[in-house]
């Protein structure tokens, strides 16, 4: 019982700290600034969240509980007070969400590589800036 309370408390904290979607329109949020908690150094730019950070908070909380229970479904059942079929359904949903986020991440990496290739081709004179701009619009 004590372990269950501890897992539930950690899960609630995870839900509170997750902010990956706009609270107004629910679009993805972009990380544009990072600040050191010790010396207050600030980094500005465009930073990507991990795939796990981009899944819905309820999936993050479930994954955290699942890992804290060391993947033992019986312990997840106890920690969340749900049945085996519900644990399996939530696990399947969390896996699907994470796979979708990873596919999106891979697509972002591919597009970034294509942009770098176009810029290299412009630098080397193989491609005009206008043609590169047109290709960039279609990425």
C-alpha positions in Angstrom: 0.0 0.0 0.0 2.8 2.4 0.9 4.5 1.7 -2.5 1.2 2.4 -4.3 0.9 5.8 -2.5 4.5 6.7 -3.5 4.0 5.8 -7.1 0.7 7.7 -7.3 2.3 10.8 -5.7 5.2 10.7 -8.3 2.7 10.3 -11.1 0.7 13.4 -9.9 3.9 15.4 -9.8 4.7 14.3 -13.4 1.3 15.4 -14.6 1.8 18.9 -13.0 5.2 19.5 -14.6 4.2 18.5 -18.2 3.4 21.4 -20.4 3.8 20.4 -24.0 0.7 21.9 -25.6 -0.6 25.4 -25.7 -3.3 25.9 -23.0 -5.3 28.1 -25.5 -5.3 26.2 -28.8 -3.6 22.9 -27.9 -0.9 23.3 -30.6 2.6 22.1 -29.8 4.8 24.4 -27.7 8.3 25.3 -28.9 11.1 25.6 -26.4 12.8 28.9 -27.0 14.8 29.6 -23.9 16.7 27.5 -21.3 18.0 28.9 -18.0 20.6 27.4 -15.7 19.1 27.2 -12.2 22.5 27.7 -10.6 24.2 30.6 -12.4 21.1 31.9 -14.3 22.9 31.6 -17.7 20.3 31.8 -20.5 20.3 30.1 -23.8 18.0 31.3 -26.5 17.1 29.5 -29.7 14.8 26.7 -30.9 15.1 23.5 -28.9 13.3 20.2 -29.4 11.6 18.3 -26.7 12.2 14.6 -26.5 9.6 12.2 -28.0 8.6 11.2 -24.5 8.0 14.8 -23.6 5.7 15.2 -26.7 3.3 12.5 -25.7 0.1 13.4 -23.8 0.6 13.9 -20.0 -1.6 10.9 -19.3 0.7 8.7 -21.3 3.8 10.2 -19.7 2.3 9.5 -16.2 1.4 5.9 -17.2 4.9 5.3 -18.6 6.5 6.7 -15.5 4.3 4.5 -13.3 5.0 1.5 -15.5 8.8 2.1 -15.2 8.6 2.7 -11.4 6.8 -0.6 -11.1 9.6 -2.2 -13.2 7.2 -3.3 -15.8 5.4 -5.6 -13.5 1.8 -5.4 -14.7 0.5 -6.7 -11.4 2.3 -3.8 -9.6 0.9 -1.3 -12.1 -2.6 -2.7 -11.4 -2.1 -2.1 -7.7 -0.5 1.3 -8.1 -3.2 2.7 -10.3 -6.1 0.6 -8.9 -7.1 -0.7 -12.3 -7.6 -4.1 -13.9 -5.1 -6.1 -16.1 -7.1 -5.4 -19.3 -7.1 -1.6 -18.5 -3.3 -1.7 -17.8 -2.7 -3.5 -21.2 -5.0 -1.0 -23.0 -3.2 2.0 -21.5 0.2 0.4 -22.2 -0.8 -0.1 -25.8 -2.1 3.5 -26.1 1.1 4.9 -24.6 3.3 2.8 -26.9 1.3 4.0 -29.9 1.7 7.6 -28.8 5.4 7.2 -28.2 5.9 5.5 -31.6 4.0 8.4 -33.3 6.2 11.0 -31.5 9.3 9.1 -32.6 8.1 8.9 -36.2 7.5 12.7 -36.1 11.0 13.2 -34.7 12.5 11.1 -37.5 10.6 13.1 -40.1 12.0 16.3 -38.5 15.5 14.9 -38.7 15.1 14.0 -42.3 13.7 17.5 -43.2 16.7 19.1 -41.4 19.1 17.0 -43.3 17.4 17.9 -46.6 17.7 21.6 -45.7 21.4 21.2 -44.9 21.9 19.5 -48.2 20.1 22.3 -50.1 22.3 24.9 -48.4 25.4 23.0 -49.2 24.3 22.8 -52.9 23.8 26.6 -52.9 27.2 27.2 -51.3 28.9 25.0 -53.9 27.0 26.6 -56.8 25.1 23.5 -57.8 21.8 25.1 -57.0 20.5 28.7 -57.3 19.2 30.4 -54.1 15.8 30.8 -55.8 15.6 27.1 -56.6 16.7 26.2 -53.1 14.0 28.5 -51.7 11.4 26.8 -53.8 12.5 23.4 -52.7 12.5 24.5 -49.0 8.9 25.6 -49.3 7.9 22.0 -50.2 9.7 20.3 -47.3 
